[in-house]
Amino acid sequence: MLKQIFLPFGKINRQLFIALAIIQSILALVFWHFASNGLVPKPLKVAEAFFTLITSKSLLDNVIISFILTIKAMAISILITLFFSYLSVIPFFKTIAQFIVKCRYLTLTGLIFIFTLLTHDGSQLKLSLLIFGIVPFFVTSFLAVIITTDNQQFEICKTLGYNNWETLYEVIVVGKADQVLEIIRQNFAITWLMITLVEGLSMSEGGVGTMLIKYNKYNDITNVLALQLVIFVIGLVFDLILGNLKFWLFPHSKLQIHK
Amino acid sequence: MTNSYIKQDILIKAENVSLSYGEKTILRDINFEIKDIIRPGITQGQVVSLIGRSGIGKTQLFKILAGLNNPSSGKITLHSGKPVKPGDMGVVFQNYYLFEWRTIYQSLELAAKKNPNFKGHDIKKEINKYAEQFQLSEHLSKYPQQLSGGQKQRVSIIQQLLNGSSFILFDEPFSGLDVLVLEKITNLILQVSLSDEFKTLIIVSHDIETAVSLSDTVFVLGKEGNKEGATIKKEIDLCSRGLAWNEDVRFIPAFKETIAEIKSVL
């Protein structure tokens, strides 16, 4: 079994995988402990700050603010994504969907001023910037799913007498519903990454991004790392919840993984 | 078993069907007719085999017959005289593809809902009837990924039967099957062919013996001399040779002669 660890395509069981992860984490922490030179706080100090942080009310308040903003942005983004992605199979909308995909290359920083002019308050500015940042990634992921659809899925619909709209509904809307959740799960990280950027634009409302900026401002690296750890844990929990939700709502997706 | 029969109306007609991709000709001058065979006192559909070597263009012709692809020239018409369109013919694909996101019951329901004959009928009852007949009752709540290849093939067939099309195309139904499963599948095809007088099954295969043992008519697809593109090289009426509708056909000398004849044409 140990040989398998270093073998290309080697197969290891779950227990060994967990053991490997624990050992590698311990090694990384030990390395961090001995490598930190005073400027970077040692892991124990970060852990101490982490526990202080998670028991503070201010963290909970700020996490809730960021979380609500994230959920709002993701919900609106997914609606926009689904609208353009579903319609991308119609030639008229295909060009629009592909333009949205290319918008990945636009930087948010360069557009902040325009968005400030277009929105009424800080809350709207943050939300619209987040949506603008997320949608191209969502659309890119979902179009990739649509493009790689097995042609036989369309053919079977045709042989059953479905028209094009019915085929679109069955193969893309119903058939790819589990993929929508998977895209949300995969792109949640991008949203979480952007939130720190947009929250810095309107700090009066708070949020984990605001907290990070404040800690950075005072060079409080211990709390910066502790907060990063909090953000990391929230991301993992969200990932786990969405993953399980997918299996619960779409049992066939679990079977595909087993296959 | 009586072998008296008459061939009546044309059910499917291929007229000068050709298919080319750029300069390359895949199919040329495909002409054939499939007629309604009537056997006095017996409800009997038609089983037609389209035999050809691998890579000769069988799948291309299969897709044209199903209305999934358009020929470069020529047309396929049904008994009504209308050109074939997607949905006119049921298709059982080689890999028995089913919607992975639908349970077996849901897949069958989707097919049955498109059948105008089931309007006002209890669809659930019809599905259960077929599921029982094809020994799939206990699998209705499962997903395709949980079924074996043979079970999936049966579901694909029921799906097309529930859909109500008189014509069902089978793409290489005997490919990669072991002897026992092969026997089950051949029985299943015979069972379907006996379900309705107008039921017409078209088997596209390179397994000559199995296809011939089930069929009443065989079309051999191949290339003629140096001409580019495959065409129908031979039509064999197995009814006139006494080789149709006979369980023990493989033991008849004429069967072996027919197989040899087909092989010589391929």
Interface residues (C-beta under 8 A of the other chain):
Chain A: D150 Q152 Q153 E155 I156 K158 T159 L160 G161 Y162 E170 V174 G175 A177 D178 F250 P251 H252 L255 Q256 H258 K259
Chain B: A66 G67 L68 P86 G87 M89 G90 V91 F93 N95 Y97 L98 F99 E100 W101 L110 A111 K114 Y143 Q145 Q146 Q159 Q160 N163
